[in-house]
Amino acid sequence: MSASDPPILRGSLAEQLAPVAARLRGSYSVVRPVTQVTLELRREHSDDVFAIARDAVLNWVRQRAGRPLPPQASKGEAFELEDVGSQRTAAVSIDKPRYWAARLDDSDKEVPQRSWVTEVGIAERPDNSVVLGVRLVCVTRGADSTFSPSISRFVRTIIERCPNVFLEGRQIDQVPWSVQSEEDVETLVALIEHPSRRLDVIVCALPEGSEDPATATVDVRQIHMRTLGVAHVAVITGPASFYLSDRVGKEFSVFRGAVRTYRSGFNIAQDEPFRHPLSLSNRIIDWPGGGREGYELFLIGQTLMRSASGHDVEHQLPPFTEVRRVAAQLKLDAAKGVSTSVSDLLHLAENEIRELRDSLEKDRSTYQGLVDQYERERDQGREEAQQAQAVNGYLRQRIRVLETALKSLSKNAAAVPIPSSLDQLESWCRDYLSGAVELHNRAIQGSKKSRFEDYALIYKALLLRLLSGRMPERWCQLNLAP
């Protein structure tokens, strides 16, 4: 090779681009949403839940600000702290409608050039209930090392001090939700199927026949406390698991010490079971990287990060910069009633604010366009990954049992029992046709309402499909509707 020849690049593409990526990270910040909490605080008697929530946030801010807060902070008024040696801290207040917002930039104590931005919004509704929103964002300029997501401590303090706290319309407490009766299961299913639900529902099943939460495979209380405000955590007893299976089918149920996460948009007629991850008890115990404790950390981390994703996160909690702009506009509108002796100053202030507003709107438009594009690509990638996971799981199961099932059934077709009703359709297909014919959930649900009387013909048709020697189809859809 001559001196004029280009150098030969070795290693993977990621290794080759690593030096370039490091230089780029030094020139811009990586903004990563971590968690987002949205709670409804309902007043009881004469309790001022607005003041309770605001004071809890202020106490938390005081411990991290680095300098004493201005006197007006304790009164719930607007302030800004930018003294030397302090963390960047600010708050704005609006009287009508009653609204208070704060922001704290907390520098990471271990990772250089990393800060944790906490934005809080507290709004009072006409019915005197209060909405609390908390967003945590990680801003990194430099090496983007991994981190463990968490929820601000004051969220738990507010839940402890306020008697009536609701998450997506359901009252929450410091203990996990216990699902024991058939009525409890109906409430659970209603929450899982609710179309506006955004947060995960984590259901931890007890062993068969058990009603003691201490027998769960995971530490349910630990999961509940670590995800308090960003997920619904329930522990379901062994007997109640049978009710759940009757309502959603075995493929979407959870039992015998397993843990299932029901994602938003649950649709029993169209969803794949893989879209709502199920972890069996033996897999949890043997979880790579720490067994049960390792699985709990994984589950908590995934749940927290998903709370800050979605198209409506900024609608639920407007950015602090937007709230401050609105507060400034309201103050300007109020100042217009002042005597004409200050009209010239107001005119100058209006021009300045108008220019700042135009600049902010342009930046916000650009930012929102990037966010929308990112969310579309992310949602598309997530959907494709879930579909690939579902197909992969199906193919692995099919490879394991297809050859043995075909040989066994082709030789012993006469020995396959034919049930006398469609109640055993799901279990029969799983026992005798697994890996060759996969029955869609719509067909299973349709069989429960079917008026077709020749049940044996249905079973024989499915069995004939297997014994015909042809490659089985991905789905076998039966028209069994009444």
N, C-alpha and C positions, 0 to 999 in steps of 0.2 A: 504494500500500500504506500503510495507516494504521500508527500507532505501536503499536497493540494487536495487529496481525497477527503471527503467529509468523515468525521468520526463515526464509528459504529455505536449505536445506542443499544445498551443492554438492559435487561430487567423489564418489568412490566411497565405499562403506560403510566400507572399511578406513581411508580418510583421515579420515572423520568420527569414527570411534571411536579414532583414534590418541591424542588427548589423554587419553581415559579409560583406555586400555590402559597408557599411561605412568604414570598415577597408581596403577593397580592393581599394576604391576610393582614400584613402590616400597614396597608394603605386604606383599608376600610373596615368597618365594624360588622361582625356577624350578629344579627339580631335574631334571637331564638325564643319564641313564646314558650313558657314552661307550664304554668297552671293558670286557670281562671275559675273563680268562685262567684256564683250568683245566688244569693239567699234572700228570702223574704222574711222579715221580722214583723210579727204582728203584736200590737199593743195589748197589754193586759192591765185592766184597771187604769191607774194614772201613770203607769211607767212610760217614761220618755225614751223609747228604744232608739230613737235617732241620737240622742245625747249619749246613751250607753255605748252605742257602736262607735261614735266619734271619739269619745274619751278613751276607749280601748285602743283605737288606732293611734291617738296622740301619745299615749303612754309607751307604745311600742316604738314610735318614731323618736321620742326623747332618748331612748336607750341607744339609738344608732346614729343620731344626728351629729355627734361629735362636739357640739356646742349647745348651750341652753337655747331653747326656743324663745322667740319674742313674746312679750306679755299678752299680746292679742291672740296668740295661739290657743291659750286656755279658754278664751271666750268664744272660740269657734269662728274667729274672723280670719280673713285672708292674711297670709304672711309668706315671706321668702327668706331663706337662710343661705347665704353664700359667703359667710365669714371664712377667713383663712383657717384651715384645720377642720372645717366642718364638711359634712356630706351635703351634697346638693339636695335641699329640701324645700318644698313649697306647698301651699294650700290655697284654695279659693273657696269663697262662700257666696251663695245666692240665697236671698231671703224669700222671694216668691217666684217660683215654687221653691220650697226649702231644699237646698242641695249643698253638699259639702264634698270637696274632692281634695286629694292630697297625692303627692308623689315624692318618693325617696329613692335616690341613687346610692346604693350601698356597695362600696368597693369590696371585692373579694379579698379575704385576708390571706389566702394561700396562692391564688393564681394571679400573676401580674396582668394588668390591662383587662381585667374582667370585672364587671359590675352587675349588680342585681337591681333592676328597676321595678319598684312596687308602686302600682297605681291603684288608688282606692276611690270609689264613688259611693256616696250615701244619699239616697233620694227619698223624700217623703211623698206618699201618694195621697190623693184626696180622702181616702178612707182611713187615714192615719197609719196605715201600714208603711213599712220602710223597706226599701230594696238596697241591699249591700252588694257591691261588686268589687272584686279584688283580682288584679291581674299581675302576675310575676313574669318578668322578661329577663333573659340573660343576654347581656351585651358584651361581646368579646372582641378585642382588638389585638390580634396576635395569635398565639397558639390556641386552637379551639379544642381544648382537652375535654374529656367527658365529665359529667357531673351527675349527681343524684337529685332529681326534682323533689320539691317539697312544697308545703303550704305554709303561709305566714302564721306565726303562733297566735296572733291576735284573733284569727278566725275562730279558733277553738275557744278563746276567752269570751268572745261575743256569744257563741252558742251556749256556753256555760251560764252566762248572766241573763240571757233573754229566754223567757219561758216558752215562747211559741216561735220556733224557727222552722221554715218550710223550704224544701229543696224540690223544685219542679212540681209544686203543689202537694208534696207529701211531707208531713211533719217528721223531723229527724231529732235524734237524741244522741247522747254520748255512748249508748250501747247499741249493738247491731240489732237489726230488725229480725224478730223471731217469727218464722212462718210455721204454724203448727196445725191449723185447722183447714177445712175445705174453703171456708170463707176467706182465710188468709191467702190461700192459693189464688182465689179469684181476684183479690186485690193485687197480688203480685203479677198475675197475667195481664191485668188491666194496665199496670204500669209498664210492663215489658212491651205491650202492643200499642201504647199511646203514641200517636203519630208525631207529636211535638217533643217527645223526649229526646234530649241531646246527650245526656250522660250515660255512662255504663251502669248496668245492673249486675252486680257480682253476687251469685248465689252459691253458697257453700253448703253442700249436703252432708248430713250426718250418716253414719253407718246404718244399714238396714235394721229397723226396729228401735233405733236409739232416739231419745229426745233430750239428751244431755249435750249442750254446746261444747263441753270440755272434750268430747270424743271426736270432734271434727279433725280432719287431717291437717288443717292449717290453723293458725292463730287468728280466728275471725275478729276478735276485738282489736288486735294489732292492725289488721287490714282496714278495719272500720275507722280507727282513729287516724291513721295515716292518709286516708282518702276522704276524711270528713269534709263535706262541702263540694266534692267533685264527683261523687259516685254514690249509688245506692247499694248498700251491702246488707245481704240477708243470709240468715242461716236457716235451712229448711230441715225439719225432722224427717226421720225415716218414713213414718206413715204418710206424712204430707207429700213426700216425693211421688207416691203412687197417684195422688190427686193431680199433681203437676203433669205426670205422664199421660193421664187421661185427657188433660186439657190441650197439651201441645204435642203429644206423641213422644215416644221414647227417644227418637232421634234428636229432639230439641229439649229433652228433659235433663235432669241432673240428679244423681242418686249414688248411694254406696260410697260416701266420702269424697266424691269428685267435686270439682269447682268449675262453674261455667260462667262466662262473661257474655251477657246479652248486649250487643251493640245497638246503637240507635237505628231506627227504621226497620225494626223486626217485622217480618212478614212470613207467617207460617206457610203460606201457599206458594211462595216464590223463593224464599231463602234457601241457601245450602247450609247444612249443619255446621260446616267448617267456618262459616262467617261469624258464628258465635262460639268462640273457642271453648273447648271442653278439656279439662285436665283430670285424668283419672288419678285415684289415690296412690297407686303404685308408681306412677310417673312423677307425682309430686315428691314422694319420698326419695326417689332416685334422681331428682332434678340435678342436672350438671351445675357444678359451681356452688355447692352448699346445701343440697337436699331441700328440705322443707323451707328453711330460712331463705335459701337462694331463690326458690320459686316465689315466695312472698315478696321479696324485693323486686323481682321481675314484674310481677302482677301489679304492684303498687306503682312502679315507675311508668309502666305502659298506660295505666289508668290516668295518672296525673298529667302526662304529656297530651293525652287525647282531649283532656278538658279544655285546653287552649286552642284546639283546632276547630275549624268550621267557618262557614260563611257569615255567621251572624254574631261573632264574638264582639265586634266593635259596636254592633247595635245594642247588645246587652250592657256593655260598659264602654261609653265613649272615651277616647283618649284624653289624657289630662290637658293636652294642648288645646283640644277642641273646647273643653269645659272652660278653660281660662279665657279663650276668645269670646265665648258667649257671655261670661261674667263681665268682661270689659265692655262689651256692647251694651249690656243692661245698665251698667254704671253710666255710660255715655248718654244713653237715652234718658236716664234720670237727671243727669246734669243739665239737660237742655231746658229744664224749668228754672234754672238759675237766672238772676237778673242779667240785663243786657251788658253790664259792665265787664262781663267775662266772655262775651260772645266771640270776640276775636280769638281768645285762647281755645274756646271750644271748636271753632272752625279749624284751627290748626290741628287740634287733637283728632278731629274727624278725618281730616286728610291723611294724617299719619296712620290712623287705625285702618282706613280704607286701603292704603297701600300694603300694610302688613297683612290684611285679610286677603287681598288679591294674591299676594305671594304665597300665603299659606294654602289657599285653595289650589293653586297650581301645583305646589309640592304634594298636597294631599291627593290630587288627581293622578299625578304620576305614581305615587306610592300605592294608591288603590289599584291602579292598573297592573302594577307588578304583583300585588297581593292576589288579585283575581286570577291572573295567569298562573301563579304558583299554586293556588288552591285547586284550579282545574287540573293541572298536571298531577298534583298530589293525589286528588280523588280518583283520577283515571288510573294512576299507577297502583293505588291501593286496591281498586276494584279488580284490576288485572292480576295483581298478586293473589287476591283471595280466590279468584277463579282458577288460577294455576295451582294453588294449594288444594282446592277441591278436586280438580282433575288428577293431581298427583296422588292424593290419598286414595281416590277411587282406583287408579291404575295399580298402585302397590297392592291393594287388597285383591284386585282382580288377578294379578300375576301369582299371588300366593296360593289362591284356592282354585283357579280356573281349571287347570289340568286335572287335579285330583277330583274335583267335583264332577267334571264331565265324564271321566272314566268310571267313577263310582256310580253315578246316576244312570249312565247308559247301560250298565250291567244290571242294575237293580232298580229299574224304573218302576217295576210292579210293586216294589216294597215301599215306595214313597206314599205316605198317607195323604188322603184327600179330605180336608176338613169339611164339616157339614154346614159351616157358616163363613161369612167374611170377617168375623171378629179376629180370626187368627191369620189374616192375610199378611200383615206386616211381619210377624214372627216366622211364619211359614216360608216366605220369600228369603228371609235372612238365614234360616236354617238350611234350606235345600237349594236355593238359587244364588247364594252369595257369590259375588265375583263374576256372574254371568248375566244376570238380569237385575237391574236396579230399578226399583219401583219408586216413581216420583211421589213426593208428599201429597200432591194434589189428588193422585189416584187413591192413596190411603184415606184421605179425608172424604173423597167421593164414595168410597166403599162403605163408609159408616152410614151414609144416607141412601144407599142404593136400594131399589125395589126389585132388582134382578133376582129371580128365584133359582135358576140353575147354577148354583154355586160351584158345583163340580166342574162345569164347563170352563169357568174362569181359571181354576187351578190347573186343569189339563192343558189349556191353551198356553199358559206360562211354562208348564213342564215340556210341552211339545216344542216350544221355542228353544229350550235348552237341548233337547234330544235331536233336533233337526240336523245338527252338525254344522250349521252356519255360524259365522261370527255373530255374537250377540250385539244388540244395539246398546247405545249409551243409556237410553231411557226406554221404558215401556210404559206408555200412558194408556190407562183404561178409562173408557167413557162409562162411568158407573153412576153418574148423577141421576137423581130421581126424575 
